[in-house]
Amino acid sequence: MPRLRQSSKSQFPDGAADVARRFGITIKTLRLYENAGLIRPVRDGHGWRTYGQTECERLHVVLLLRRFGLTISRIGELLESRSPDLTAVIDLQERALRDQRGRIDEALTLIRRARGRLLAGEAIDPAALAELARAEPLRMRWTPALEKLATETFTPDQQRRLARIAPAIEIEWNALYHELDELSGGAPDTPRARALGRKAAALIARMTGGDDAMRGALTRFWRDGFADPALSASLPMDAARWRFLGAAMAAAAGEGQ
């Protein structure tokens, strides 16, 4: 399979601003990747950054792996250990998009069935409603805007901690989100809701290491994310579920007091 070609020829002579615009990211994100060693723009005779074929291909790889949920540090390890195979990465992207299209097609089929029942004057039974609700994705989608919020909220040390801890507990968080989706319509002080609150508290403790500043940064990240409709669409839960989870955690913490 062909490897990334080595070339210092400038593909976008206008430099960083043009590259950021074309790839749909901010200059700050571009600088973040450069500081992490993921991309290495070439300086021209005036000291301006230029991005040739190699840099653009590497940027494509980085952005794709970020969308798959890999941390910046993990991507750096992959790029450091071997030259990324662009053909393999594009194949991976195609498989992911096909899989996503399959899930979207299934969800659209459920929506068409539901709409058909409503137009016929029929009720949508609870089982069908639950199936339709489960068709919505719950995972965090790391868009450039959400990544920008993270870099503005967390200090470099906090970002490094999250990069180490978050991948190890991602499956547990996803399971929690699904359970939260089932419980959020009820009361937050039931035994099952309190158990969910304890799980969330334990996961947050692992992420923060008991550091109050880190916990505060996490709270600001979610709060600011919910405040922006464009960002909230990329989060794995909505503001109502976030409030429910907070109430469940408070109920769990109040047990035995």
Steps between C-alpha positions, in 0.01 A plus 500: 500500500629850425640697792475872555713677243775730618467846351569849623326668208235737632152379414326805651734799457282721722617293797331408826184707463422350161574146617279544805216633287526222244509224763223654710704560815634799689854633486521429874426133434761498225755644744399242760577217258828666405605543864418134561726402208216353293563731205822680404442795267798627304613863545548702184770761445303755701439265793135432414361149541418316177317171464602260227368162393648318801361744754152493345492120493613484862234753597234288330617197699501695827150640447360160410655327801371778726148440369543133588566607859879461520679742727770735375765311695388165353504640147850631568611151604356351182664758275830466686512122481433474129415705195120494464365316198269750333328229294423301815374811678268588210376139494429530872315825441292340226405205721406735784286716271328194352428374850369841598285512189357160591404622846351819355298300245365280781408808705328661201300180444380516860407866455305427181309223676422728794386782274282256304325390818441860606360594157268198521374622836668216687700522821868410513529221753761521781721231345520695172568825686784335693647362177481844341672659800784246491566593137649829617881491545627554855873522446702818523573632151826696504427776253756781455271734697475257792874446494548877509282517811710227663829676427360825642359332812772258608861587579774307315556283810127428524488413130785254546321337792181464299700355210634231734180419688207557263566216250518244782152586630325587173304172493381555857382853416313376192322236710413769754355725227272220384379432854454872555281512190273239658475668840495873430123518464449388859605607847874544574477355851387146418737214591596449137553873440717527812704202380549681170606810693763297686634364170526851357672630814753217484578567133537874564732426792718289271509778243580777746715313749316690773630835372244776556639715218464211256146433619417868454639494146283197416193681631581809291555285190155342526329824604650699211432217259131494589481879471588485128243308287766424237723343765226324695414293192843336528463404868386150603221630725279806509468759776196328654688171537802688637281655770341164575844340537608778734189447712560125508859557611378735773242244612767230512735726695222573751444135587585423860534864602 
